[in-house]
Structures are given as C-alpha cells and as structure tokens.
C-alpha cells in the first residue's frame, strides 16, 4: 500500500502562491564536450529559486534562481579549482549565476518554453529553457503542497567569456539540466 498518490498533472488542480525550491530534492547539472570524445558532466551544489505560480494564468509565472558559482563540482577537486578561477567562472569576482524569467509560453499539456535572462560571469544573455511539468502532490513529510519540473537549456560558453582554449579541447556548447521541486510557502 502506497502513502503517496500519483502527481496531479493538471495545473488547474494546484494552489496558486509563492513556492520555494526544495534544494534537497533538486539538482543543476551541466555537460561540455572534452576533445570531442565525451560529454564531461559536472554540477552545482548550492543554488536556490523562487516561483510565483497561478494555475489560472501559468504564462504569468515569475521565477528567479541563483547559483553559487564556487559550488561547481566535477568530482575532480583540482579541476574544480580551475573552473572557479578567472578564465572560467571567476567565482571570486562573480559569485552568483542568475536566471530571471521574462516570459513563459505553454507548448503542450505538460511542456513550455521559458525565456529569461541568464547572468553568468558578469554577462547577461537571453536564453530559452525547455520545461516539462511533472505535476504536483501533497508532500506529507513537509506537510504542504509540492510541484516538480524538469528543464533543459543549451548555452554557448563563449557568449559568457568562459574558458578561452585552443579549438577542440572543450566544446562551446554547454548542456544544462535542471530538476526542480518547489514547496508552497506558508
């Protein structure tokens, strides 16, 4: 017997309000090509986001997110230190990576495209993020409603002045994957 029901995937059945990221059940990972041979995967360990969501008008959602640039982690401490340095993320001078939602277009029953401003290493660019809405459910462990999303974003690292390398060492394309679970604020 299960204590958890299936997620409600119709946004109209969910409460409106302010939602805060449940960082214990969320992740931000990224991939970049290495010598054209493989996609190296890393993550950020410290991040947060807030969402203002109205199921009657999902296109009017407001989302802002911040990532601690120094929390980059690849499993290789020496490489992580290099990524935090001035040629890459320059985490001392630009400690935060920001995303601010500008618009949301609903593209399907559980999909959408979010356009927003991504600020990385002091450079702000307009980016698109493909979103899948997983649904909502009552989180009995937290005694409140929860909703979940998956999102994919692709950016060109050279647009943000990240990692000046000879051609072929690291690809210009960075694939970013976000898994986000939000809790309704009380």
N, C-alpha and C positions, 0 to 999 in steps of 0.2 A: 504494500500500500504506500503510495506516494503522498507526501505532505505538500508538494508543490504542484500547482496546476499549470497547464500549458500557458505560455505567454499570450496575452491579448494583443493581436497584431492590428486591430482597427484603432487608429489613434483617437477616434471619437469616444472610445470607452475609457480613456485615460484622463486623469485630472490635469487641469492646467496649473501653472505656477512656476516657481523657481526651483530648479534642480541643480544639485551639486555633484560633481564627479565622485564616484566611489573609486578612489585610486587603488584600493586593494584588489579590485576586480576589473581593472582597465590596463591597457598597455599601449605604448608607442614604439613601434619597431621600424627600422629602415634597412634598405639594401642598396648596395652600389657594386658595379662590376669591378673585378680585380683582374687586370691583364686580359680582360675579355674571356677569362676562363671560368669564372664562377661569380655568383652574387654573394658578397660578404654581407652578413647580417649583424646589425647592432640594435641597440635600444636606448631609450632614455628612462632613467629610474625615478626621476622626480618631475611631476607635472600636475596640473590642476585645470579644471574647466568649470564654467557655469553655463547653464542653459535656462532661458525663459521660454516656456513652451505652452502654446494654447492649441489644443486639438481642433478647435473650431477654425483656426487660421494657422496651420502649420508653416505656411510660407512666411509668416511674420516672426518666426523664431529668432531669438537672439542668442548668440553663442560667442563666448570668448574663452581662449585657452592660453596657458603659459607653460613653457617647458624650461626647466633649469638646464642650460646648455652644458654645464660642468658635470651633469649626471649621465653623460654619454658612456655607454658600456658595450664593449665588444667581446669581453672575456679575455682580452689581452691588455693588461694594465699599462704596458709601455706604449702601445698603440693608442690607448685611450688618452694618455697624457699628450700625445702628439695631436690628436683630434681636438683637444681642449685649447691647443696653442693658437698663436696668431695667424698661421697660414690656413687654419681650418675654421673652427668655430669661434676662436678668440673669446673664450668664455670669461676671461678677466675683464675685458672691455665691454662685452655684450653678454651679460649673464643670463638673459632671458630670450627665448624664442616665443613669439606671439602669433596667434591666429585670431582674427576678428571677422565674424560672419558679416557679409554685406547683403547677400540675397540667397534665397533657397527656392529652387524650382522642383516641384514634385513631378517625378518622371514615371512613377508606377505605384502600385498599391503599397509597396514597402521600400521604394527607392526614390532617391532625389539627388540633385546636384547642388552643392553648396559652393557659392563663390565668396571668397573672402580675401583679406589682406594677410599675407604671411610676412612677418618681420624676422629676419634671420641675419645675424652678423651685421646689424645696422642697416640692412637693405630691406625695403618693403616692396613686395610684388603681389599682384593679383593672381590668385590660384583657384583652381577648381578641385573640389573634393567629391568623389562619388560616394554616396551614403546608402547603406542598407539599414532599414529599421527592423530590429529583431522583435520588438514588442515590449510590452510592459507586464509587470506582475507585482503582487504584494510580496515584499521581502520580509518574511516573518522574523528573520534574525535581526533586522534593523527596525522592525515594527513600522514600516512605511512603504510606499509605492516605489518601484524601481523601473527604469526603462533602459533599453540597450540598443546600441548602434555599432555597426562596423563601417569603416571608411577607408578609402584609398585615395592617395594623392601622388602625383608624379611631378617632380620639380627638376630643374637644371641647376646643378650646384654652381656653375659658373655665373648664373644670374645673381648669385648672392656672394660672389667673390670667395668661394670656398675651395681650397686646395689647388694651388697652381702647380701642375705636374706636367711632365712630358706626355704627349699623346699616348694613349694605350695603357697607362698604368692604372688609372681609375676612370671609370666611365663618368660621363657628365650627368647621366640620369640617376636620380635618387628616387626609389620607390618607397613610399611611406605607408604603413598600415597602422590603423588605429582601431582598437577595441575599447568601447566606452560604455560604462554602466553608470547611470545617474540615479541619485536618490532624491525624492521630493523633500524639499526643505519644510521644516515645521514652523 
